[in-house]
Amino acid sequence: MAESTQKRATVYFEPYLHRALRLKAAETDSSVSELVNEAVREALAEDAEDLAAFEDRAKESELMFEDVVKDLKRRGKI
């Protein structure tokens, strides 16, 4: 028998979330596990994008809020 690459975990959902997941799984011909895996993948991908953006912006010079406000006033923007 081949070893499964999937890992099992126990997750507790609020009742309304569990019902919504079951309904969506039925409507999309997917399993609850597939829906949860996809949602976690998307959340982790978004986190990775955020971390990359922070890393890219770390090299930018810092602006003091007060200086930005003064500049906006000087240019007549506020």
Secondary structure as GFF3:
##gff-version 3
##sequence-region A 1 78
A	DSSP	alpha_helix	15	28	.	.	.	ID=ss1
A	DSSP	alpha_helix	32	57	.	.	.	ID=ss2
A	DSSP	alpha_helix	65	74	.	.	.	ID=ss3
###
